[in-house]
């Protein structure tokens, strides 16, 4: 794996929780951070992707025609 060294500042609580995870799972701090970042990056997507994946999911949804719009 090719890697770039990066420094980050963690809160005391973040560090404590990471240490608990790494001890329980037998991982390095760096590996816990990489896995957490990968999970975040995998789930964080732009809204257009989310909209495209859910478009038409509610088959009972009703969209009025433009003729029915009330315009002020």
trRosetta pair geometry for C-beta under 8 A, 3 or more apart (Angstrom, degrees):
i j d omega theta_ij theta_ji phi_ij phi_ji
8 33 7.7 165 39 -152 139 143
10 14 4.1 -130 -173 90 101 123
10 15 4.6 125 108 -56 131 87
10 18 7.2 -53 -157 3 161 139
11 14 4.6 98 51 4 78 102
11 15 7.1 -148 89 -3 41 86
12 15 5.9 -58 -150 39 31 110
12 16 6.2 33 152 -22 65 108
13 16 5.6 -53 -145 35 32 113
13 17 6.3 27 158 -16 65 107
14 17 6.0 -61 -149 39 28 107
14 18 6.2 27 155 -17 65 108
15 18 5.7 -54 -144 38 31 110
15 19 6.2 33 156 -21 65 107
16 19 5.8 -56 -150 36 28 112
16 20 6.6 31 152 -21 63 104
17 20 5.6 -49 -150 32 34 113
17 21 6.6 33 153 -17 64 104
18 21 5.7 -56 -151 37 33 111
18 22 6.2 27 156 -16 69 108
18 29 6.0 62 145 -139 123 84
18 32 5.2 140 -158 112 91 145
18 33 6.9 14 -137 -63 138 81
19 22 5.9 -55 -139 39 30 106
19 23 6.2 29 161 -18 65 107
19 29 7.4 -15 -86 -96 63 100
20 23 6.1 -58 -147 37 26 107
20 24 6.3 21 157 -15 62 113
21 24 5.9 -63 -147 40 27 108
21 25 6.0 -3 166 7 67 117
21 27 7.3 -27 128 49 84 119
21 32 5.3 120 100 -133 122 135
22 25 6.3 -69 -135 53 26 93
22 26 7.6 -100 173 77 57 3
22 27 4.7 -105 -136 73 75 80
22 28 6.5 -27 -149 152 129 8
22 29 5.7 -49 -66 -79 162 51
22 31 7.4 121 -118 64 102 95
22 32 4.9 -89 -71 -38 96 137
23 26 7.7 25 -173 -70 24 39
25 32 7.6 134 58 -88 133 101
27 31 4.3 -120 -178 82 110 126
27 32 5.3 130 105 -53 130 85
27 35 7.8 -33 -173 -2 163 136
28 31 4.6 97 55 4 81 101
28 32 7.2 -144 93 -4 45 84
29 32 5.8 -56 -153 35 33 111
29 33 6.4 29 152 -16 67 108
30 33 5.8 -58 -148 39 31 110
30 34 6.2 32 154 -20 66 107
31 34 5.6 -51 -142 37 32 112
31 35 6.3 31 158 -18 65 106
32 35 6.0 -57 -148 38 28 109
32 36 6.3 26 155 -18 64 108
33 36 5.8 -56 -146 38 30 110
33 37 6.2 29 156 -18 65 109
34 37 5.8 -58 -147 39 28 110
34 38 6.2 31 154 -20 65 106
35 38 5.6 -51 -145 35 31 112
35 39 6.4 33 154 -20 64 104
36 39 5.8 -53 -150 35 31 112
36 40 6.4 30 152 -17 64 106
37 40 5.6 -54 -147 38 33 112
37 41 6.1 28 157 -15 67 109
38 41 5.9 -58 -142 41 28 107
38 42 6.1 31 157 -24 64 109
39 42 5.8 -55 -146 34 27 112
39 43 6.5 9 161 -5 62 111
40 43 6.4 -71 -148 43 26 97
40 44 5.8 11 164 -11 68 117
41 44 6.1 -57 -128 43 27 103
45 49 4.3 -74 152 68 128 139
45 50 6.0 148 86 -45 110 88
46 49 5.5 99 64 4 73 100
46 50 7.6 -146 102 0 40 90
47 50 5.5 -57 -149 41 42 111
47 51 6.0 42 154 -21 73 106
48 51 5.7 -52 -143 38 31 112
48 52 6.2 34 156 -21 64 107
49 52 5.8 -55 -147 36 29 110
49 53 6.3 23 156 -16 64 109
50 53 5.9 -60 -147 38 29 108
50 54 6.3 1 163 2 65 115
51 54 6.4 -75 -142 49 26 93
51 55 6.1 48 159 -55 67 96
52 55 6.0 -29 -141 -4 27 117
54 57 4.7 -42 -169 -19 71 133
56 59 7.3 33 176 -85 72 62
58 61 4.2 84 99 -34 110 107
64 68 3.9 -99 173 75 123 134
64 69 6.7 153 103 -62 121 62
65 68 5.3 98 59 2 70 100
66 69 5.6 -27 -161 -5 49 119
